Amino acid sequence: MADNKAVSREMLTVRARALQDQMIEWRRKIHRYPELGFQEFQTAATVQKVLTDLGIENHSGIAKTGVIGQIFGGEGPVIALRADMDALPIQEINGTDYDSSRPGIMHACGHDSHTAMLLGAAMILKELSDSGDLPGNVRLLFQPSEEWQDEEGKSGGMRMVDEGALDGVDAVFGLHVDPANPVGLVSTRPGPMMAAADTFKIVIRGNGGHAARPHEAIDVIALAGLVINTIHHLVSRRLDPLEAGVVTIGTIHGGTVDNIIPDHVTMTGTLRSFTPESRQKLFDELPNACKIVEPLGGKVEIQIIPGYPPTINNPFATEVMKYAAVSIVGEEHVLQSPMYMGSEDFSFMAQVVPGCYLSLGTHDQSWGEDYCQLHQPNLRLAENAMPIGAAILAASALEWMEQCQAPFSPGGVR
């Protein structure tokens, strides 16, 4: 069985490499016509046409602009594979012949390649289904708006979960390009991998007055300084020292001219945490820290806006995806991922079914040691990484199916 599996994975790799030019074509088309969150109409149409041409059942309009495909195999588990499709409001400066044609919008986070890789995996898995070699079913999740939330505060991942995209699914796998690592290296980890990202707004109110007579006012600028110092102690003094967290104030607005004490100051910022417990602790302690202004005559209003929860990889799903990755790139090229303070709305999917998220190296070493970070106008990706990503996605689905012929039962022995 082990030998047959090894041959099977080798065949996956060979097939994925054969699809490289096709994936590059898909990726560049999507890259040239980027669309922001919940506006991915052209991208969704491209995806739907490919799926239809492959004979894969699909439905559009999921989570507003998402697409779901379904590949039917034998009796067995249902595995979801996820890719996001949205771009960012960034002006591209790469100067390629497939640069964004839309001013101020760019695929600066690699979602164009995520979509192309999932299409590649879909093609491979459909061929296995047609030949009777797919021991389960695959649900393809082409998700809109990972970067943004709509007027109801919901991202594409949130809406997909709400609309039942994970109903009946036994496991979900996804990946993200990683320009910090070279092509051929991948990484993941069990447990928390990416942080929760929540935002807050603080309004401090006092009494305005003349700058020359501060004793007649309640100086909200001075009170804001106390609040800043106090909330920066939340991580070091209110969280468990073994837990990581971040509290950052990103904006401060108050006052109009230099000789007037204003009557209010507004600050906004972000909270980052890796566990539900730490996240709740920051939610609870931020208001307490801000109340330092009250004995001094100030009043404070605090609004915490929940964002994405931490991305927590299921241990068994992680072992499955790691094993699949090893079968594609070799054990020495599968690393233990660090924990990232960035966030991902894949987290919503991993909350409802066992899931694993993987980082895929996309740096071409011929470019030298410098690399372009995500969300930058000069982000570039080595496109020969895409067959690796497509093969790992397909292998992860197969690995789960082969190890878990019965649908997943939480708490079951593996």
C-alpha positions as CSV (number, residue, x, y, z in Angstrom):
1,M,0.0,0.0,0.0
2,A,2.8,2.4,0.9
3,D,4.5,1.8,-2.5
4,N,1.3,2.3,-4.4
5,K,0.7,5.5,-2.5
6,A,4.2,6.8,-3.3
7,V,3.6,6.1,-7.0
8,S,0.3,7.9,-6.8
9,R,1.8,11.0,-5.2
10,E,4.6,10.9,-7.8
11,M,1.9,10.8,-10.5
12,L,0.2,13.8,-8.8
13,T,3.5,15.8,-9.0
14,V,4.1,14.9,-12.6
15,R,0.5,15.9,-13.6
16,A,0.7,19.1,-11.7
17,R,4.0,20.0,-13.4
18,A,2.3,19.3,-16.8
19,L,-0.4,21.8,-15.8
20,Q,2.1,24.6,-15.0
21,D,1.6,26.6,-18.2
22,Q,-2.2,26.3,-17.8
23,M,-2.0,27.6,-14.2
24,I,0.2,30.5,-15.2
25,E,-2.3,31.4,-17.9
26,W,-5.1,31.4,-15.4
27,R,-3.1,33.3,-12.8
28,R,-2.0,36.0,-15.2
29,K,-5.5,36.5,-16.6
30,I,-6.8,37.0,-13.0
31,H,-3.8,39.2,-12.1
32,R,-4.5,41.4,-15.1
33,Y,-8.1,42.0,-14.1
34,P,-8.1,42.2,-10.3
35,E,-11.3,42.8,-8.3
36,L,-11.8,43.9,-4.7
37,G,-13.8,42.0,-2.1
38,F,-17.3,41.1,-3.0
39,Q,-16.7,42.5,-6.5
40,E,-15.1,39.4,-8.0
41,F,-17.6,39.0,-10.8
42,Q,-15.1,38.5,-13.6
43,T,-12.9,36.3,-11.6
44,A,-15.8,34.1,-10.5
45,A,-16.9,33.9,-14.2
46,T,-13.4,32.7,-15.1
47,V,-13.5,30.1,-12.4
48,Q,-17.0,28.9,-13.3
49,K,-16.1,28.5,-17.0
50,V,-13.0,26.4,-16.2
51,L,-15.0,24.2,-13.8
52,T,-17.9,23.8,-16.4
53,D,-15.4,22.9,-19.1
54,L,-13.9,20.3,-16.9
55,G,-17.4,18.8,-16.2
56,I,-17.3,19.8,-12.6
57,E,-20.7,20.7,-11.1
58,N,-20.6,24.2,-9.8
59,H,-22.7,27.0,-8.3
60,S,-22.0,30.8,-8.3
61,G,-23.3,33.6,-6.1
62,I,-22.2,31.9,-2.9
63,A,-21.3,34.4,-0.3
64,K,-22.3,37.1,-2.9
65,T,-19.5,36.4,-5.5
66,G,-18.1,33.0,-4.5
67,V,-18.1,29.8,-6.5
68,I,-18.4,26.2,-5.2
69,G,-17.5,23.2,-7.2
70,Q,-18.2,19.6,-6.4
71,I,-16.2,16.6,-7.6
72,F,-17.9,13.3,-6.9
73,G,-15.9,10.1,-6.2
74,G,-16.5,7.0,-4.3
75,E,-18.2,6.5,-1.0
76,G,-16.2,8.3,1.6
77,P,-15.4,11.6,3.2
78,V,-16.0,15.1,1.8
79,I,-12.9,17.2,1.7
80,A,-13.0,21.0,1.1
81,L,-10.2,22.8,-0.6
82,R,-10.3,26.6,-0.3
83,A,-8.8,29.5,-2.3
84,D,-9.5,33.2,-2.0
85,M,-10.1,35.4,-5.0
86,D,-10.0,39.1,-4.0
87,A,-7.4,41.8,-4.6
88,L,-6.2,44.9,-2.7
89,P,-6.4,48.7,-3.3
90,I,-2.8,49.0,-4.3
91,Q,-1.2,50.5,-7.4
92,E,1.1,47.9,-9.0
93,I,4.6,48.9,-10.1
94,N,6.1,45.6,-11.4
95,G,6.1,46.5,-15.1
96,T,5.3,43.0,-16.5
97,D,3.1,42.5,-19.5
98,Y,0.4,41.1,-17.2
99,D,0.4,43.9,-14.6
100,S,-3.0,45.0,-13.3
101,S,-5.0,46.9,-15.9
102,R,-7.1,48.5,-13.2
103,P,-5.6,51.6,-11.6
104,G,-5.2,51.3,-7.9
105,I,-6.1,47.6,-7.7
106,M,-3.6,44.8,-7.6
107,H,-3.3,41.2,-6.5
108,A,-0.7,42.0,-3.9
109,C,-1.5,39.1,-1.7
110,G,-1.2,36.2,-4.1
111,H,-4.9,35.3,-4.3
112,D,-4.7,35.1,-8.0
113,S,-2.2,32.2,-7.7
114,H,-4.3,30.6,-4.9
115,T,-7.2,30.5,-7.4
116,A,-5.1,29.1,-10.2
117,M,-3.6,26.4,-7.9
118,L,-7.0,25.3,-6.8
119,L,-8.1,25.1,-10.4
120,G,-5.1,23.0,-11.1
121,A,-5.9,20.7,-8.2
122,A,-9.5,20.5,-9.4
123,M,-8.3,19.3,-12.8
124,I,-6.1,16.6,-11.2
125,L,-8.9,15.4,-8.9
126,K,-11.5,15.4,-11.6
127,E,-9.3,13.1,-13.7
128,L,-9.0,10.7,-10.7
129,S,-12.7,10.8,-10.3
130,D,-13.3,10.0,-14.0
131,S,-10.9,7.1,-13.7
132,G,-12.6,5.8,-10.6
133,D,-9.6,6.5,-8.4
134,L,-11.1,9.1,-6.1
135,P,-12.2,7.4,-2.8
136,G,-14.3,10.3,-1.7
137,N,-15.7,13.7,-2.7
138,V,-14.1,17.1,-3.0
139,R,-15.8,20.5,-2.5
140,L,-13.9,23.4,-4.1
141,L,-14.4,26.7,-2.3
142,F,-13.5,29.7,-4.4
143,Q,-14.0,32.3,-1.7
144,P,-14.6,36.1,-2.1
145,S,-13.4,38.9,0.1
146,E,-10.8,37.5,2.4
147,E,-9.3,41.0,2.9
148,W,-12.5,42.9,3.6
149,Q,-15.7,42.8,5.5
150,D,-19.0,44.0,4.1
151,E,-21.5,46.4,5.7
152,E,-22.7,43.7,8.0
153,G,-19.1,43.1,9.2
154,K,-18.8,39.8,7.4
155,S,-15.9,38.6,5.3
156,G,-16.2,36.0,2.5
157,G,-15.1,33.2,4.7
158,M,-17.7,34.2,7.3
159,R,-20.4,34.3,4.7
160,M,-19.4,30.9,3.2
161,V,-19.7,29.3,6.6
162,D,-23.1,31.1,7.3
163,E,-24.4,29.9,3.9
164,G,-23.6,26.2,4.5
165,A,-20.5,25.8,2.3
166,L,-18.9,23.6,5.0
167,D,-22.1,21.6,5.7
168,G,-21.3,17.9,5.4
169,V,-17.6,18.5,5.0
170,D,-15.1,16.3,7.0
171,A,-12.0,18.5,6.6
172,V,-10.8,21.7,4.9
173,F,-7.4,22.5,3.6
174,G,-5.9,25.8,2.2
175,L,-2.6,27.4,1.6
176,H,-1.0,30.8,1.2
177,V,1.9,32.0,-0.8
178,D,5.0,32.9,1.2
179,P,7.5,35.2,-0.6
180,A,9.9,34.9,2.4
181,N,10.7,31.3,1.6
182,P,12.1,29.8,-1.6
183,V,10.2,27.6,-4.0
184,G,10.1,24.1,-2.8
185,L,9.9,24.9,0.9
186,V,6.5,24.7,2.7
187,S,5.6,25.1,6.3
188,T,2.7,24.6,8.7
189,R,2.1,23.8,12.4
190,P,-0.5,22.3,14.6
191,G,-2.5,24.6,16.9
192,P,-2.4,28.4,16.5
193,M,-0.7,29.5,13.4
194,M,-2.1,33.0,12.7
195,A,-3.5,35.5,15.1
196,A,-6.9,36.9,15.7
197,A,-7.2,40.4,14.5
198,D,-9.7,42.7,16.2
199,T,-10.0,46.5,16.1
200,F,-11.0,49.1,18.7
201,K,-12.1,52.7,18.9
202,I,-11.6,54.8,22.0
203,V,-13.1,58.2,22.5
204,I,-11.9,60.2,25.5
205,R,-14.1,63.2,26.4
206,G,-13.3,66.1,28.7
207,N,-13.8,69.9,28.8
208,G,-12.1,72.0,26.2
209,G,-10.4,75.3,27.1
210,H,-7.6,77.8,26.4
211,A,-4.2,76.2,26.3
212,A,-2.9,79.0,28.6
213,R,-5.5,78.0,31.3
214,P,-5.3,74.2,31.5
215,H,-6.7,74.3,35.1
216,E,-10.0,75.4,33.7
217,A,-10.3,72.4,31.4
218,I,-10.1,68.6,31.5
219,D,-7.2,68.1,29.1
220,V,-8.1,65.1,26.9
221,I,-4.7,65.2,25.2
222,A,-3.0,64.5,28.6
223,L,-5.5,61.9,29.4
224,A,-4.9,60.2,26.0
225,G,-1.2,59.9,27.0
226,L,-2.2,58.1,30.2
227,V,-4.4,55.7,28.3
228,I,-1.7,54.9,25.7
229,N,0.8,54.1,28.4
230,T,-1.8,52.0,30.3
231,I,-3.1,49.8,27.5
232,H,0.5,49.0,26.4
233,H,0.8,47.2,29.7
234,L,-2.0,44.8,28.8
235,V,0.1,42.2,27.1
236,S,3.0,42.3,29.6
237,R,0.9,42.5,32.8
238,R,-2.6,41.1,32.0
239,L,-1.9,38.2,29.6
240,D,-0.2,35.0,30.7
241,P,3.5,35.4,30.0
242,L,3.5,32.3,27.9
243,E,0.8,33.8,25.6
244,A,1.6,36.2,22.8
245,G,-0.4,39.3,22.0
246,V,-0.2,42.8,20.5
247,V,-2.1,46.0,21.3
248,T,-1.3,48.8,18.9
249,I,-2.8,52.2,18.5
250,G,-2.7,53.2,14.8
251,T,-4.5,56.6,14.8
252,I,-4.9,59.5,17.2
253,H,-7.1,62.5,16.3
254,G,-7.7,65.4,18.6
255,G,-7.6,69.2,18.5
256,T,-7.6,71.8,15.8
257,V,-5.0,74.5,16.7
258,D,-2.0,74.7,19.1
259,N,-3.6,77.0,21.7
260,I,-6.9,75.3,22.2
261,I,-7.4,72.2,24.4
262,P,-9.9,70.0,22.6
263,D,-12.9,68.4,24.2
264,H,-12.3,64.9,22.8
265,V,-9.7,62.7,21.4
266,T,-10.3,59.6,19.2
267,M,-7.9,56.7,18.9
268,T,-8.2,53.5,16.9
269,G,-6.0,50.4,16.9
270,T,-5.7,46.6,16.7
271,L,-5.7,43.7,19.1
272,R,-3.8,40.5,18.2
273,S,-3.9,37.2,20.0
274,F,-3.5,33.5,19.4
275,T,-6.0,31.7,21.6
276,P,-9.7,32.3,22.3
277,E,-8.8,32.8,26.0
278,S,-6.2,35.5,25.3
279,R,-8.5,37.2,22.9
280,Q,-11.3,37.4,25.5
281,K,-8.8,38.6,28.1
282,L,-7.8,41.6,25.9
283,F,-11.5,42.3,25.2
284,D,-12.1,42.4,29.0
285,E,-9.1,44.3,30.0
286,L,-9.0,47.1,27.4
287,P,-12.0,48.9,28.9
288,N,-10.6,48.6,32.4
289,A,-7.3,50.2,31.2
290,C,-9.1,53.1,29.6
291,K,-11.1,53.9,32.8
292,I,-7.9,55.4,34.2
293,V,-9.3,58.7,32.9
294,E,-12.4,58.6,35.1
295,P,-10.8,59.6,38.5
296,L,-9.3,62.6,36.6
297,G,-12.6,63.9,35.3
298,G,-12.6,62.3,31.9
299,K,-15.1,60.1,30.3
300,V,-14.3,57.3,27.9
301,E,-16.3,55.4,25.2
302,I,-14.8,52.1,24.0
303,Q,-15.9,50.1,21.0
304,I,-14.3,46.7,20.2
305,I,-15.1,45.4,16.7
306,P,-14.4,41.6,16.5
307,G,-12.6,40.7,13.4
308,Y,-11.0,37.3,12.4
309,P,-10.5,34.7,15.2
310,P,-7.1,32.9,15.4
311,T,-6.3,30.4,12.7
312,I,-5.9,27.2,14.7
313,N,-4.9,24.1,12.8
314,N,-6.4,20.8,13.8
315,P,-3.6,18.4,14.9
316,F,-4.8,15.5,12.8
317,A,-5.6,17.6,9.8
318,T,-2.1,19.1,10.1
319,E,-0.5,15.6,10.2
320,V,-2.4,14.8,7.1
321,M,-1.4,17.9,5.2
322,K,2.2,17.6,6.4
323,Y,2.3,13.9,5.2
324,A,0.9,15.0,1.9
325,A,3.5,17.8,1.5
326,V,6.3,15.4,2.4
327,S,5.1,13.1,-0.4
328,I,5.4,16.0,-2.9
329,V,8.5,17.9,-1.8
330,G,10.3,15.6,0.6
331,E,10.6,15.7,4.4
332,E,13.6,18.1,4.4
333,H,11.5,20.7,2.7
334,V,8.5,20.7,5.1
335,L,9.2,23.1,7.9
336,Q,7.6,23.9,11.2
337,S,5.9,27.2,10.6
338,P,6.4,30.1,13.0
339,M,3.3,31.8,14.4
340,Y,2.3,34.8,12.4
341,M,0.6,38.0,13.9
342,G,-1.2,38.4,10.6
343,S,-4.7,37.0,10.3
344,E,-6.8,35.0,7.9
345,D,-10.5,34.3,7.5
346,F,-9.7,30.6,6.8
347,S,-10.0,30.6,10.6
348,F,-13.8,30.6,10.4
349,M,-13.7,27.4,8.3
350,A,-11.3,25.8,10.7
351,Q,-13.6,26.5,13.6
352,V,-16.4,24.4,12.2
353,V,-14.5,21.4,10.7
354,P,-11.0,20.1,11.2
355,G,-8.7,22.2,9.0
356,C,-5.1,23.0,8.2
357,Y,-3.5,26.0,6.5
358,L,0.0,25.8,4.9
359,S,2.5,28.4,3.7
360,L,4.0,27.8,0.2
361,G,7.4,29.2,-0.6
362,T,7.3,31.4,-3.7
363,H,10.6,33.2,-3.8
364,D,12.9,32.6,-6.8
365,Q,16.5,32.4,-5.3
366,S,17.9,33.8,-8.5
367,W,16.3,37.1,-7.4
368,G,18.8,37.3,-4.5
369,E,18.1,37.6,-0.8
370,D,15.7,40.5,-1.1
371,Y,12.1,39.6,-1.4
372,C,8.9,41.6,-1.7
373,Q,6.5,41.3,1.1
374,L,2.8,40.6,0.8
375,H,0.6,43.7,0.4
376,Q,3.3,45.6,-1.4
377,P,3.0,47.2,-4.9
378,N,6.0,45.2,-6.2
379,L,5.0,41.8,-5.0
380,R,6.1,39.1,-7.4
381,L,5.8,35.3,-7.2
382,A,7.8,32.5,-8.7
383,E,5.1,30.8,-10.8
384,N,6.9,27.5,-10.8
385,A,5.7,27.1,-7.2
386,M,2.1,26.7,-8.4
387,P,2.4,23.0,-9.4
388,I,3.7,22.3,-5.9
389,G,0.7,24.0,-4.3
390,A,-1.8,22.3,-6.6
391,A,-0.2,18.9,-5.9
392,I,-0.2,19.4,-2.2
393,L,-3.9,20.4,-2.2
394,A,-4.8,17.3,-4.2
395,A,-2.6,15.1,-2.1
396,S,-4.1,16.4,1.1
397,A,-7.6,15.5,0.0
398,L,-6.5,12.0,-1.1
399,E,-4.5,11.5,2.1
400,W,-7.5,12.2,4.3
401,M,-9.8,10.0,2.1
402,E,-7.3,7.1,2.3
403,Q,-6.8,7.4,6.1
404,C,-10.4,8.1,7.0
405,Q,-12.8,6.1,4.8
406,A,-15.6,6.9,7.1
407,P,-16.8,10.4,7.7
408,F,-14.9,12.3,10.4
409,S,-16.2,11.9,13.9
410,P,-15.0,14.5,16.4
411,G,-13.1,12.8,19.2
412,G,-12.6,9.7,17.2
413,V,-9.4,7.7,17.6
414,R,-6.9,8.0,14.7
